[in-house]
Amino acid sequence: MSVQFASLGSGSSGNSTLVRVGDTLLLVDVGFSAKAITQRMATLDVNPSDLHGILISHEHSDHVKGLSVLARKHDIPVWLTHGTFKKLKDKNLPSVEFLHPHGSFCIGDAKITPFPVPHDAAEPCQYIVGDGSRRLAIATDMGFVTEYVYEQLTGVDALLLEANYDGQMLSNGSYPWALRKRIDGNYGHLSNDQSAALAAALEHAGLQKLCLGHLSENNNTPDTALDSVANRLRRADEDVHVLQRYNSSPWYAVA
């Protein structure tokens, strides 16, 4: 069974990821308008009506901006935690399935394993999606790597990993002190250095794809993130991909 994924855009202003497992097509987060999501999906030869479900990680706008409109327009079921649902501003969804962040479940051909992450949201989680043997992990929006997160990510075949900010750029930037503390706190985001350390710890011969995402627009650059992470790994720079903020990536296959 084939496993593929593609980013529809990833950064501090919006995040959405397509995952295809066999004949099942899922969207993880809807951080752009329904119109933008539809346009970016078209570049990958898919349509929102092809979606079998939407997985939501948490309620922040850069992950749910277009959720309600897209789900209603195309009658797409949505999976999320109770805490996330309670914090949604627009709860008018066509179909809601509540998940437990420690329990696996299936949607069609896809096996989904959510896992909780430390982030300043109501009940945030991230996802591992696969076919039972090959696994893609999405690991963003967490202030630090818990032991449980590390255990869940160990041995994955593909990883979309947050590299949100460069520590020096954040410290020397224009953000007020309180916002800087939120970002680099235990319930904020992963820095380039934290991402590099995690990627190095997780690296193994079977890790086929490593994509860096959720980069800050003001406190990071693609080159800075790439240099920070690739330098810690036993692989060439071209084997680490930095996802673009406002454009779709190609499809990445997990063999």
N, C-alpha and C positions, 0 to 999 in steps of 0.2 A: 504494500500500500504506500502511496506517495505522501510525503509531508513537504509542504511548501509554505513560505511566508513572505510577506512584502509589507514594507512600511508605507503608509499614506502620508507620512509627515511625522516628525518627532522633534520636539523641542519644548522650551518653557511656555510656548504659546499654544501648543496643541499636539496631541498624540493619538494615533490610530494605526492599528496593525491588522492586516488580513492574514488569516491562517487557513490553509486548505489541507485537509486530511482525507485522502481518498476522494469520495464524492461529497464531502461535507465542507462547506465554506463558512467561516466564522469571522467576526470582526471584534477585535479586542480594543475597547474604548472608542469614543466618537468625539474627539477633541476639536473638530472643525465643524463648520456649518454643514447641514445636510447637502447643500448645493456643492460645496467644495469636496466633500466625501465622494459624491456621485461622479464629479468630474475626474477625480484622481483614480477612482476605481475603473473608469472607462479607459484610462491609459494602460491598465492591466487586463483589459478585455473581460471585465466582470461588471455586473450591475447589482445595485442593492437588493433587487428582487431575488437574486441568487443566494442571498444569505440565509443560512439555517438558524442563526442566532447571533446575539451580541453579548459579549462578556464585558462587564464594567468593573474596573479596579477600585475606584473611589469617586467621590462626588465633586472634586475640584473641576472648575470650568474647562481646563485644558484637557479634560478626559471625557466630559459629557456635553460639551457645547451643542452638538447637533443630535444628541441621542433621541429626544422625544419626537422631534420632527421626522427624523429618518425612520424610526421604529413605527410610528403611526402611518406614515405614507406607504410603507411597504409591508406592514403587518408582520414585523419581525419580533420574535420573542426575545426577552432580555433576562440575563442571569446576573445577579448581584447579591450582596449581603443585605441583611435587614437594616444594618446601620447606614449603609450607603443609600438605600432606598429612602429612608426617613429624612435624609438631608437633601434629596433632590428637590430643586425648585419646581420642576414640572414633573409630576408623578403620573401624568396621563399617558400611560404606556399600554399597548394593545395586549400584551401578555408578559407577566412577571414570574420568574422562577427564582426563589430564594435559595442561596447556596450556603453551605457551612465552610468556612475558610480552612478547615482541616479534613474535608471529605471530598473524595474524587467522585466524578460522575461522567456520563457519556452524553454526547450530542451526535447522533448519527455515527459516523466512523471515528469520531474524535473522542479520545479520552482526555479529560480535563482534571488537573490537580491544582486547585487554588492553594495559596499559602499566605499567611498573614505577614505583613511587613510593618516596621515602625515608621509611621508617617502621621502628620497632623491632620488626620481625617477621622471620620466616625468609626468605620470598620473596614479599613483598607486591606486589599489582598492583591497579589499578583498571580500569574498563571503559568503552569506548564501544560503544554498541549502536544499530544502525539498520537501514535497509532498503537501504543502498547509496547513498542520496542524502541522506536526513534522518538526523541523528545525535544521540543523547542521550549525554552524558558524565557519569559519576559520578566525582567527584574529591574524596575525603576521605582522612583518615588519612595525611597527609604533613607532614613538618616544614618543608619549603620547596618552592618550585616550581622544578624543574630545567628546563633549556632544552628537554629532550626532552618533559617533561610539557607545557610551554607550546606546543610545536609540535603535539603531539597534540590539544590542546584548541582550537587556533585554528580558527575557522570552524564550530564545532558549532552545532546548531540549538536545543539545550536543554542546560542545565547544572545538575546537582545538586552544589553546591560546599560544602565544609566551611568553617564559621565557628565554630571550636571555643571560643575563649576571648577575653575582653577582657584586654588586657595589664595594665591597672591593677587590675582585679579579681583577676587571678591573683597579682600582686605583693603586694597587700594582704590576700590571703585567708589561710586557715588551713592550706593545704597545706604540708608540710615542704619544705625547700629542694630536696632531691633530686628530689622529684616535680615541683616547679615547673620545675626545669631539664630534666627529661625532656619535659614538655609543650611548653615553648617552645624546645626544642633542634631540631637539624636532622633528627632522626628521631622527632619528636613529632607535633604537630598545627599546623594553620594558625590564626593569630589572626584576629580581625576585620579588622585592618589589612592583613594579608597577603592575605586573601580579597578585600578591597575593591580592592587594587592589581591582583590578578589579574583580577577581574571587569572592571575598567576597561580593562585591556589587551586583554581578549578581546571586549569589547562591539562588536557590529556590528549592522547593520540586520536580519540574519537570525536573531539570537539571540532566539527567541520566548519561552522560559521560563527563568527563573533562580530556583532554589530553594536556600535556605541550610539546611544540615543539620549533624548531628553536633555540636550545641551542648552545651557543658559544662553540667551541672546546677548547678554551684557557682560557675563563673567566667564566666558569660555570662547574658544574658537575650535573649529574642526581640527586644525593642525596641532593645536595645543593638546587637545584630548587624545588625538592619535599618537603623538609623540610620547605622552605620559604612559599610555597603556601598552603600546607596541614595544617600547623599550624594556618592559618587564617580562615580555613573553618570548618563548623560543619559536617564534614564527615571524615571517616577513611582514612589513607594514601593509603590503597589498592583501594580506590575509585577514586584516582587521578593517571593517567597513564603518564609516561614520555616516549615519543617516541624515538626510537633509531635512530642513525645517519645513519647507513649503512645497516639496515635491515628492512624488512616489519613488520608491526604490524599485529595482527590478525584482522579479520573483527569485527567492533563494531556495534551492532544493536541499532537503536533508536526506541523503541517500542511505 
